[in-house]
């Protein structure tokens, strides 16, 4: 992708850098995923990280779905 602009790249891509720090990697039912926290006990799935192709076919793990969880301390 080529962008021709007089604006500095920091202004064009400023939202991309902020969102990268808000994502957290969690494991739910053995499936690792990247989520964006939406509230205290909920998050929105951004990306799956799984070698199992059946996990990608599961509509419960589709990007954009909300998951609810309770924090566990180890």
Secondary structure, DSSP 8 states (H G I E B T S, - for coil): -----SS-HHHHTHHHHHHHHHEEEEEETTEEEEEEE-SSSEEEEEEEE-S-HHHHH-GGGSTT-EEE------
